[in-house]
Amino acid sequence: MPNPIKEALLNRGWAGQTLSRSETVDRIDPLIRQHIELNHHYGAAIRHCDDERVVDVLERLQKTARTDVGKLSETVLSCGGTPYNGTDLSPEDFTLKGSLSNLFEELRNLETAFNDALGEELDLEHQMRTRGVLQAIRSNSQDRLDALDALQRRIGDAA
């Protein structure tokens, strides 16, 4: 578990035992896969939705999410690993059926699971740079959750 005293005192560095580079790769790669799958779900939601305003919001959220995958991949590369790239996944495997409300509930559940996984990683002694990347990505994930809640409320009000 990170030590807030160390973080406050050392602001730019770290003292003590942190995860090794290979451990970092082993821990970040599953997050990359989870995030790529989440991005495919956003793509399916975009294809499924016919409300242009909702599509615009989803596309903006997906753009940030794609950037976050790149940040995680760069972290793995900087640790000497090869990041998961998602070539074994096909967008056609991520089709959504049902109402728009169900679609947002599914997206929210997936985003919440990803956000929780990021929180678990932040409980570990990652190197400072990796912690910074994880914190930024978790903040973006929370922004997406807030946007999904707002969209779901708007759709609920319109129904």
N, C-alpha and C positions, 0 to 999 in steps of 0.2 A: 504494500500500500504506500502511495507517495507520502512523503513527509512534508507538510506545509512549512515547517520551520526551515528545512533545507531549501525549499523553493524560494522562500522569502529572503533568506540570507545569500543564496548563491545566484539568484535571478537569472544568470546567463549560463551557468554550468551545473554540474551535478557532482555529488560526492557519494561514494558508497557503491553498492552493487546495483547494476542495472541489467536488463535483459541483454543477452549477447545479440550480435547481428543475426546469427542463424535462428535464434529464438524469435527475434522480431519478424523475420521473414515467415516463420511458421505460424505466427499469430496474426499477421496482417493479411496474408494471402486469403484465408477464409472470409475476412471482411470484404476484400475486393470481390470475391465471388458473390457474396450476399448483396453487395451494392450493385453489381452488374445485373443480377437477377431483378433487383428492385427497379433499376432503370428500364429493363424490359417490360416490367409491369406498368410503369409510367407510359411507355410507348403504346402498350395495349390499351390503356385508358384513353390516350389521345386518339387512337384509331376508333375506339368505341363511342366516344362522345361526339355529339353533333352541335353542342353549344360552343360557338366560336370564342366567347369570353372565357369559358372554362378551359378550352383547349389552349388559349394564350397563356393562362396561368400555369397549366400543367407543363407546357413547353419551357417556360421560364424555370420552373422547378427542376425539370429534367436537365436543363443546360447546366445548372449549378451541380446537380448530382453527377453528371458526366465529368465535370472538372474535378470533383472530389475523388472519383475513381483514379484520375490521373495523379492526384497528390499521393494517394495510397500506393499506386504503382511506382512512383518516383521514390517513395520511402523504401520499398522492397529493393529496387534497383540500387539505391545508395548503400544498402546493406549487403550487396553482392548476390542478391537472389534474382530469380526470374518471376515476375508477377503473373498471376493468373490473368488470362486475356479474354476468356469467355467465348472462344471460337467453337466450343462444343455446344453452345446454346444457340437456339434459333428463335427469332422473334415470333414465329408461328406457334411456338410452344407456350406462348404467354397470351392466350386469348381470354377475354373476360365476357361473361354472359350475365344477364340479369339487369337490374335497374341501376341507374346512375348512383343511387344512394348505396347500394351494395358494393358497387365498384369503389367508392370512396372509403367505405368501411374496410375493404380488403387492402387497399393501398395504405390506409392508416395503420392497420395491423402489421403490415410488412415494414413500414417505416418505423413503427414503435419497436419492433424486434431488432431492427438495425441500430436504432438509437440506444437500446439497452445493451447490445453487444459492444458498442463504442464505450459505454459507461463502464462495462466490465474491464475493458482494456485499459481505461484510464485509472483503474484501481491497482494496476501493476506498475512496476518500476521501469517504465520505458525510458529511453534516453530523451533528453529535453526536446530535441527537434521532433522526434516521433510524437511525444506528448502534445506539442504545439499543433502538429498536423491533425491528430485525433481530436483535440479540443475544437479546432476550426470546423472539422467535418461534423462533429456532434452539434455544434451551433447551427450549421446549415441544415442538418437533419431536423432539429427542433423548429427551425423556420419553416421547413416543408410541412411538418406536422401542424403547425399553427395555420398555414395556408390551406391545408386539407380540411381542417376543422371549419375554417371560414367558408370554404366552398361547399362543404356539406350543409352548413347552416343556410347558405343562400339557396341551395337546391331544395332543402326542406321547407323553407319559407315559400318558395315558388310552387311547391306541390300542393 
